[in-house]
Amino acid sequence: MDPDLWKLMVPEYGARNDMGWHNSWDKLLRWIRYVDEYNGTGKEGFGDDAVLDQLEKITSKENLVSLFEWIGQE
């Protein structure tokens, strides 16, 4: 994953970061949303079913390595 990609996922990243909302859980949710949009499913929000559906889609080794490398960039 492009190291700067997560900055594009949520346009208000800077404001969120300044307010202290920037954490690993926030990154995980934004990454799942990115994968969701990239896969063209068009789902909105993070209801339990939406999160579980996306986690099933991203369980490849390559995607998981990418996810944890990205989360570790704090």
C-alpha positions in Angstrom: 0.0 0.0 0.0 1.2 3.5 -0.8 2.4 5.0 2.4 0.5 8.2 1.7 -2.7 6.4 0.7 -4.2 6.6 4.1 -4.0 10.4 4.0 -6.3 10.3 1.0 -8.9 8.0 2.6 -10.3 10.6 4.9 -9.9 14.2 3.5 -10.1 15.8 7.0 -7.2 13.7 8.2 -5.3 16.8 9.5 -8.2 18.0 11.6 -8.8 14.5 13.0 -5.1 14.2 13.8 -5.1 17.6 15.6 -8.1 16.6 17.6 -6.3 13.4 18.8 -8.7 11.0 16.9 -5.9 9.5 14.8 -5.2 6.1 16.3 -4.9 2.5 15.1 -8.7 1.8 15.4 -9.4 4.8 13.2 -6.8 3.7 10.7 -8.3 0.2 10.6 -11.8 1.5 9.9 -10.6 3.9 7.2 -8.6 1.0 5.6 -11.6 -1.2 5.6 -13.6 1.6 4.1 -11.0 2.1 1.4 -11.0 -1.7 0.6 -14.8 -1.5 0.5 -14.8 1.4 -2.0 -12.0 -0.1 -4.0 -13.9 -3.4 -4.4 -16.8 -1.3 -5.7 -19.4 -2.5 -3.2 -20.4 1.0 -2.3 -21.4 0.2 1.2 -21.6 3.2 3.6 -20.9 3.1 7.3 -19.5 0.5 9.6 -22.3 -1.6 10.9 -21.2 -5.0 12.3 -22.2 -6.8 9.1 -20.3 -4.3 7.0 -17.1 -4.7 9.0 -17.3 -8.5 9.1 -18.0 -8.6 5.3 -14.9 -6.5 4.7 -12.7 -8.4 7.1 -13.5 -11.6 5.1 -12.4 -9.8 1.9 -9.1 -8.6 3.2 -7.7 -11.8 4.8 -5.0 -12.4 2.1 -1.5 -12.4 3.5 -0.5 -9.5 1.3 -3.4 -7.4 2.4 -2.8 -8.1 6.1 0.9 -7.4 5.9 0.1 -4.1 4.2 -2.5 -3.3 6.9 -0.2 -3.9 9.9 2.7 -2.0 8.2 0.4 0.9 7.7 -1.0 0.8 11.3 2.6 0.7 12.6 3.5 4.0 10.9 2.3 6.0 13.9 
